[in-house]
Amino acid sequence: MKQAILTALDIGSSFVRCIIAREVGGGRLEILGIGETPSEGIEKGIVKDIQALSGCVAKAISDAENAAKTSATNIFCNITGEHIRTHIGDGRISIPTESPNEPGEITQEHVDQVINDAKNSVKIQKGLERFRILHGIPHNFVIDNQDDIHNPINMNGFHLIAKVYAILSELTPLRNLSKCIELAGYDIEPENFILNHIALSESVLSDDEKRLGAIVLDIGGGTCDLAIYSRGSLEKVLVVPMAGKNITEDLAIGLKTTLDNAEYVKNEYGNALVSSVDQSIEIDVEGISGRASSRKTQYLVSHVIQHRVEEMLALCYGKAKDFYTPELVTAGIVLCGGSANLLNIDSVLSEAFNLHVKVATPDLSRLNGMISRLEDPAYATIIGILYHAMNQDAEPSSKSFHLPGLKANKYVDKFKKILKDFT
């Protein structure tokens, strides 16, 4: 049975975002509260300072709770990073029959069993002992000698085989994210971690795009996340450890300004295509630690940005090119993430991949309430987390990650109060 309240938590390298929503029936959600705060203590999907990040998580959730006038429960959170691994597993089960010579009918329970069998075959692979399976995505099924079956439910057969794309996370980053949420005073079930790529597909990809083939590229603050879809299935996930913060750092160095001012300049005057910029336009750039401000051309700003964007997209193309052919990604590239708002980045991306590019805002058609601010590529992940959560069974199948010895006493509540007072 599903819970009425869902909480989506997007922990990124630039921002921590939280949305509390209520299920209202008919596959719809009502947005009750939104919280957002700049991130500290996480880089490229890896926790670097758990106290700092816990403070950001506490503030984002607390702001959402205050707006929603309800507590954050049933939390779902994204995860990404270079530690993500994928592996193809094969599962096989026999279908119970009433007669030895009569095939049995395949039910959802049998499908779940064969997927679990495939995931178990992945778990025993050498080198994956310290990984946890986040998702098992069936690519196709085989019933006896009939292959390439898309949906075997209600079909008949003696044996069911599944080829499953398993997505795994290294345990250490996963536990540290979980502990960060607990230090902020909240609980999360192990099954409620969602790969960033999966969440994105829930909010920005249509069924036609999945069937015809598409590449989803999320350019966030710390990583570029690529998901390649073909013939309706997720074929490959890739992570490139370079994104928006690298552009900001380059600007800070090139303009001799602070990181905060470099971020402001990027957002207000940034352009990823230097040939489209008027070379005569100048902007004021703040000095570092009280030093005098200076005048820089917008052309210089754009030159720095384009150089880093091209390097970043070249890395993305280099990782992705062996896993798709242009004719299998008919829908082209779907671009999202905060850096998708950078002017003309879609043109540079189109040239890098030689594919059509669509800058995507999240699909808000299933949402009620205060949604106007969510019409932004930066909110694609958190909306996808909500949609994914809405489709999950809320009954936990295993225990949460907990900090040993803390849950049974008053220190968690005390620490939560300190964090909230501090933030």
C-alpha positions as CSV (number, residue, x, y, z in Angstrom):
1,M,0.0,0.0,0.0
2,K,1.4,3.4,-1.0
3,Q,1.8,6.2,1.4
4,A,0.1,9.5,0.7
5,I,3.2,11.7,1.2
6,L,6.3,11.4,-1.0
7,T,9.5,13.3,-0.5
8,A,12.0,13.7,-3.4
9,L,15.5,14.7,-2.5
10,D,18.0,15.8,-5.2
11,I,21.5,16.0,-3.7
12,G,23.7,17.6,-6.4
13,S,27.1,19.2,-6.5
14,S,25.5,22.7,-7.0
15,F,22.2,22.5,-5.1
16,V,20.3,20.3,-2.7
17,R,16.6,20.3,-3.6
18,C,13.6,18.8,-1.8
19,I,10.0,18.5,-2.8
20,I,7.2,17.2,-0.6
21,A,4.1,16.0,-2.5
22,R,0.9,14.2,-1.8
23,E,-0.7,11.5,-4.0
24,V,-4.1,12.7,-5.1
25,G,-5.2,9.7,-7.2
26,G,-5.4,9.1,-10.9
27,G,-1.6,9.0,-11.2
28,R,-1.3,12.7,-10.0
29,L,0.7,14.4,-7.3
30,E,0.0,17.7,-5.5
31,I,3.2,19.7,-4.7
32,L,3.0,20.8,-1.1
33,G,6.4,22.3,-0.4
34,I,9.8,23.0,-2.1
35,G,13.2,23.6,-0.5
36,E,16.4,24.5,-2.1
37,T,19.9,25.5,-0.9
38,P,23.4,25.6,-2.4
39,S,25.4,22.4,-1.9
40,E,28.5,22.1,0.3
41,G,30.5,18.9,1.0
42,I,29.8,16.9,-2.2
43,E,31.8,16.8,-5.4
44,K,31.1,14.7,-8.5
45,G,28.5,12.6,-6.6
46,I,30.9,11.8,-3.8
47,V,30.5,13.0,-0.2
48,K,33.5,15.0,0.8
49,D,32.3,16.7,4.1
50,I,29.4,14.8,5.7
51,Q,28.7,17.5,8.3
52,A,28.5,20.3,5.7
53,L,26.3,18.3,3.4
54,S,24.1,17.2,6.2
55,G,23.5,20.8,7.1
56,C,22.4,21.5,3.5
57,V,20.1,18.5,3.5
58,A,18.6,19.5,6.8
59,K,17.9,23.1,5.5
60,A,16.4,22.0,2.1
61,I,14.1,19.5,3.8
62,S,13.2,21.9,6.6
63,D,12.3,24.6,4.1
64,A,10.1,22.1,2.2
65,E,8.5,21.0,5.4
66,N,7.7,24.6,6.5
67,A,6.2,25.3,3.1
68,A,4.2,22.1,3.1
69,K,3.2,22.3,6.7
70,T,3.8,18.6,7.0
71,S,6.8,16.3,7.8
72,A,9.0,14.8,5.2
73,T,8.4,11.1,5.0
74,N,9.0,8.3,2.5
75,I,12.2,9.9,1.2
76,F,13.6,9.0,-2.2
77,C,17.0,10.3,-3.3
78,N,19.2,10.3,-6.4
79,I,22.7,9.0,-6.7
80,T,25.4,9.2,-9.4
81,G,29.1,9.3,-9.8
82,E,32.0,7.4,-11.4
83,H,31.5,4.5,-8.9
84,I,28.3,3.4,-10.8
85,R,28.8,0.1,-12.5
86,T,26.6,-1.9,-14.9
87,H,26.4,-5.6,-15.8
88,I,24.2,-7.8,-17.9
89,G,22.7,-10.8,-16.0
90,D,20.8,-13.8,-17.2
91,G,17.9,-15.2,-15.2
92,R,16.1,-18.5,-15.8
93,I,13.1,-20.1,-14.1
94,S,10.7,-22.9,-14.7
95,I,7.0,-22.1,-14.9
96,P,4.8,-24.4,-12.7
97,T,2.3,-26.4,-14.7
98,E,-0.8,-28.4,-14.0
99,S,0.3,-31.2,-16.4
100,P,3.9,-32.2,-17.4
101,N,3.1,-31.7,-21.0
102,E,1.1,-28.4,-20.7
103,P,2.8,-25.0,-20.5
104,G,2.0,-22.8,-17.5
105,E,0.7,-19.3,-17.5
106,I,3.3,-16.6,-16.7
107,T,2.3,-14.0,-14.1
108,Q,3.9,-10.9,-12.7
109,E,5.3,-13.0,-9.9
110,H,7.2,-15.2,-12.4
111,V,8.6,-12.1,-14.1
112,D,9.8,-10.7,-10.7
113,Q,11.4,-14.1,-10.0
114,V,13.3,-14.3,-13.2
115,I,14.6,-10.7,-12.8
116,N,15.7,-11.5,-9.3
117,D,17.5,-14.6,-10.6
118,A,19.3,-12.5,-13.1
119,K,20.3,-9.9,-10.4
120,N,21.5,-12.8,-8.2
121,S,23.7,-14.0,-11.0
122,V,25.3,-10.5,-11.1
123,K,25.8,-10.3,-7.4
124,I,28.2,-13.3,-7.4
125,Q,30.4,-11.9,-10.1
126,K,34.0,-11.4,-9.0
127,G,34.8,-7.7,-8.2
128,L,31.2,-6.8,-7.4
129,E,31.2,-7.9,-3.8
130,R,31.2,-4.3,-2.4
131,F,28.4,-3.1,-4.7
132,R,24.7,-2.9,-4.3
133,I,22.2,-3.4,-7.1
134,L,20.1,-0.3,-7.5
135,H,18.0,-1.4,-10.5
136,G,17.4,-4.5,-12.6
137,I,16.0,-3.5,-16.0
138,P,14.8,-6.3,-18.3
139,H,16.0,-5.9,-21.9
140,N,14.1,-8.9,-23.3
141,F,12.6,-12.3,-22.4
142,V,12.7,-15.7,-23.9
143,I,9.8,-18.2,-23.5
144,D,11.1,-21.7,-24.4
145,N,12.5,-21.1,-28.0
146,Q,10.6,-17.8,-28.6
147,D,13.0,-14.9,-28.1
148,D,12.8,-11.1,-28.1
149,I,9.5,-11.2,-26.0
150,H,8.8,-7.7,-24.6
151,N,6.0,-8.6,-22.1
152,P,5.6,-12.2,-21.1
153,I,2.7,-11.7,-18.6
154,N,-0.3,-14.0,-19.4
155,M,1.7,-15.9,-22.1
156,N,2.3,-19.6,-21.7
157,G,5.5,-21.6,-21.5
158,F,7.7,-24.1,-19.7
159,H,10.7,-21.9,-19.1
160,L,11.2,-18.1,-18.8
161,I,14.6,-16.5,-19.5
162,A,15.4,-12.8,-19.0
163,K,18.3,-10.7,-20.0
164,V,18.6,-8.0,-17.3
165,Y,20.7,-4.8,-17.3
166,A,21.8,-4.4,-13.7
167,I,22.9,-1.0,-12.3
168,L,25.1,-1.1,-9.3
169,S,26.5,1.4,-6.8
170,E,29.6,1.0,-4.7
171,L,28.5,0.6,-1.1
172,T,30.7,3.3,0.4
173,P,29.3,6.3,-1.5
174,L,25.8,4.9,-1.0
175,R,26.3,4.5,2.8
176,N,27.8,7.9,3.1
177,L,24.8,9.5,1.4
178,S,22.4,7.5,3.6
179,K,24.4,8.5,6.7
180,C,24.3,12.2,5.6
181,I,20.4,12.0,5.5
182,E,20.3,10.3,8.9
183,L,22.6,13.0,10.4
184,A,20.1,15.6,9.1
185,G,17.5,13.8,11.2
186,Y,15.7,11.7,8.6
187,D,15.4,8.1,7.4
188,I,15.7,6.6,3.9
189,E,15.1,3.0,2.9
190,P,18.0,1.4,0.9
191,E,15.6,0.7,-2.0
192,N,14.7,4.4,-2.2
193,F,18.0,5.4,-3.9
194,I,17.5,6.0,-7.6
195,L,20.1,6.4,-10.3
196,N,20.1,9.9,-11.6
197,H,19.8,8.7,-15.2
198,I,16.6,6.7,-14.3
199,A,15.0,9.6,-12.6
200,L,15.7,11.9,-15.6
201,S,14.1,9.5,-18.0
202,E,10.9,9.6,-16.0
203,S,10.5,13.3,-16.4
204,V,12.0,14.3,-19.8
205,L,11.6,11.3,-22.1
206,S,8.4,10.4,-24.0
207,D,7.5,6.8,-25.0
208,D,8.3,7.6,-28.6
209,E,11.7,8.9,-27.7
210,K,12.5,5.7,-25.8
211,R,11.2,3.5,-28.7
212,L,13.0,5.5,-31.5
213,G,16.2,5.9,-29.5
214,A,17.6,8.9,-27.7
215,I,20.5,10.1,-25.6
216,V,19.6,11.9,-22.3
217,L,22.4,14.2,-21.3
218,D,22.2,15.8,-17.8
219,I,24.9,18.5,-17.3
220,G,24.8,19.2,-13.6
221,G,27.3,20.9,-11.3
222,G,29.7,18.0,-10.8
223,T,29.0,15.3,-13.5
224,C,27.6,14.8,-16.9
225,D,25.2,11.9,-16.8
226,L,24.4,10.1,-20.1
227,A,21.7,7.5,-20.6
228,I,21.3,5.8,-24.0
229,Y,17.9,4.5,-24.9
230,S,17.1,2.3,-27.9
231,R,14.0,0.2,-28.8
232,G,12.3,1.2,-25.6
233,S,15.1,0.0,-23.2
234,L,17.9,1.7,-21.3
235,E,20.9,0.4,-23.1
236,K,23.8,2.2,-21.3
237,V,24.5,4.6,-18.5
238,L,27.7,6.7,-18.4
239,V,29.2,9.3,-16.1
240,V,31.7,12.0,-17.0
241,P,33.3,13.7,-13.9
242,M,33.2,17.2,-15.4
243,A,30.3,19.7,-15.6
244,G,29.1,23.2,-14.7
245,K,31.4,23.8,-11.7
246,N,34.4,23.3,-14.0
247,I,33.2,26.1,-16.2
248,T,32.8,28.4,-13.2
249,E,36.3,27.6,-11.9
250,D,37.8,28.4,-15.4
251,L,36.0,31.7,-15.4
252,A,37.2,32.5,-11.9
253,I,40.8,31.9,-13.0
254,G,40.4,33.6,-16.4
255,L,38.7,36.7,-15.0
256,K,40.6,36.8,-11.7
257,T,37.4,36.9,-9.7
258,T,35.7,34.9,-7.0
259,L,33.8,31.7,-7.6
260,D,30.5,33.3,-6.6
261,N,31.1,36.2,-9.1
262,A,32.2,33.8,-11.8
263,E,29.0,31.8,-11.3
264,Y,27.0,35.1,-11.6
265,V,28.9,36.1,-14.7
266,K,28.3,32.7,-16.3
267,N,24.6,32.8,-15.6
268,E,24.0,36.4,-16.6
269,Y,26.4,36.9,-19.5
270,G,27.6,33.4,-20.4
271,N,27.4,32.1,-24.0
272,A,28.8,28.7,-25.2
273,L,29.2,29.9,-28.8
274,V,31.8,32.7,-29.0
275,S,31.0,33.5,-32.7
276,S,27.6,34.8,-31.6
277,V,29.0,37.4,-29.2
278,D,29.5,41.1,-29.9
279,Q,33.2,41.7,-29.2
280,S,32.6,45.3,-28.1
281,I,30.4,44.5,-25.1
282,E,32.2,44.8,-21.8
283,I,31.1,43.8,-18.3
284,D,32.2,44.7,-14.8
285,V,34.0,41.9,-13.0
286,E,34.4,41.9,-9.2
287,G,37.9,41.7,-7.8
288,I,39.1,39.1,-5.2
289,S,39.0,39.9,-1.5
290,G,38.5,43.7,-1.9
291,R,40.7,44.1,-5.0
292,A,39.5,46.6,-7.5
293,S,37.0,45.5,-10.1
294,S,37.9,45.3,-13.8
295,R,36.3,45.5,-17.2
296,K,36.3,42.4,-19.3
297,T,34.7,41.7,-22.7
298,Q,31.8,39.3,-23.0
299,Y,33.8,37.8,-25.8
300,L,36.5,36.7,-23.4
301,V,33.9,35.2,-21.1
302,S,32.4,33.3,-24.0
303,H,35.8,32.1,-25.1
304,V,36.6,30.6,-21.7
305,I,33.2,29.0,-21.6
306,Q,33.2,27.5,-25.1
307,H,36.7,26.0,-24.6
308,R,35.6,24.1,-21.4
309,V,32.2,23.1,-22.9
310,E,33.9,21.7,-26.0
311,E,36.4,19.7,-23.8
312,M,33.5,18.4,-21.6
313,L,31.4,17.4,-24.6
314,A,34.3,15.8,-26.3
315,L,34.8,13.6,-23.2
316,C,31.0,12.7,-23.3
317,Y,31.2,11.8,-27.0
318,G,34.4,9.8,-26.5
319,K,32.6,7.7,-23.8
320,A,29.3,7.3,-25.6
321,K,30.3,6.7,-29.3
322,D,31.0,3.0,-28.9
323,F,27.5,2.3,-27.5
324,Y,25.2,3.7,-30.1
325,T,24.9,4.4,-33.8
326,P,23.1,7.5,-35.2
327,E,20.3,5.5,-36.8
328,L,19.5,3.9,-33.4
329,V,19.0,7.3,-31.7
330,T,16.5,8.8,-34.1
331,A,15.2,11.2,-31.5
332,G,18.7,12.7,-31.0
333,I,19.9,14.2,-27.7
334,V,17.6,15.3,-24.9
335,L,19.5,17.9,-22.8
336,C,18.7,18.8,-19.2
337,G,20.4,19.9,-16.0
338,G,21.2,23.4,-14.7
339,S,23.9,23.9,-17.4
340,A,21.3,23.3,-20.1
341,N,20.3,27.0,-19.5
342,L,23.7,28.2,-20.8
343,L,23.0,30.1,-24.0
344,N,23.8,28.2,-27.2
345,I,25.1,25.1,-25.4
346,D,22.6,23.1,-27.5
347,S,24.4,24.3,-30.7
348,V,27.8,23.3,-29.5
349,L,26.4,19.9,-28.4
350,S,24.7,19.3,-31.7
351,E,28.0,19.9,-33.5
352,A,29.9,17.7,-31.1
353,F,27.6,14.7,-31.6
354,N,26.2,15.5,-35.0
355,L,22.7,14.9,-33.7
356,H,19.6,17.0,-33.2
357,V,19.4,18.4,-29.6
358,K,16.3,19.3,-27.6
359,V,16.6,21.3,-24.4
360,A,14.1,19.6,-22.1
361,T,12.1,20.9,-19.2
362,P,10.5,18.3,-17.0
363,D,7.0,17.0,-17.8
364,L,4.7,18.6,-15.2
365,S,1.4,17.2,-16.6
366,R,1.0,14.9,-13.6
367,L,1.5,17.6,-11.0
368,N,-0.9,20.0,-9.2
369,G,-0.1,23.0,-7.0
370,M,2.8,25.4,-7.2
371,I,4.6,24.2,-10.2
372,S,5.5,27.3,-12.2
373,R,9.1,27.5,-10.8
374,L,9.7,23.8,-11.8
375,E,9.6,24.6,-15.6
376,D,13.3,24.5,-15.8
377,P,15.8,21.9,-17.0
378,A,17.5,22.1,-13.6
379,Y,14.4,20.5,-11.9
380,A,14.3,17.5,-14.3
381,T,16.0,15.1,-11.8
382,I,13.8,15.9,-8.8
383,I,10.6,15.7,-10.8
384,G,11.8,12.3,-12.1
385,I,12.4,11.2,-8.6
386,L,8.8,12.0,-7.6
387,Y,7.4,10.1,-10.6
388,H,9.6,7.1,-9.9
389,A,8.6,7.1,-6.3
390,M,4.9,7.3,-7.2
391,N,5.3,4.0,-9.1
392,Q,7.1,2.1,-6.3
393,D,5.6,0.0,-3.6
394,A,6.1,1.9,-0.4
395,E,6.4,-1.3,1.7
396,P,10.1,-1.6,2.6
397,S,11.7,-5.0,1.8
398,S,14.7,-4.5,4.1
399,K,15.9,-2.4,6.9
400,S,17.1,1.2,6.5
401,F,20.7,2.2,6.9
402,H,21.1,3.4,10.4
403,L,23.8,4.9,12.5
404,P,24.5,2.2,15.1
405,G,23.7,3.3,18.6
406,L,22.3,6.7,17.7
407,K,18.7,5.9,16.8
408,A,17.9,4.7,20.3
409,N,18.8,7.9,22.2
410,K,18.4,11.6,22.0
411,Y,21.5,12.5,20.1
412,V,19.9,12.4,16.7
413,D,17.2,14.9,17.7
414,K,19.9,17.1,19.4
415,F,22.1,17.1,16.3
416,K,19.1,17.8,14.1
417,K,18.3,20.9,16.2
418,I,21.9,22.1,16.1
419,L,22.0,21.7,12.3
420,K,18.7,23.5,11.8
421,D,19.8,26.3,14.1
422,F,23.1,26.6,12.3
423,T,21.5,26.7,8.8
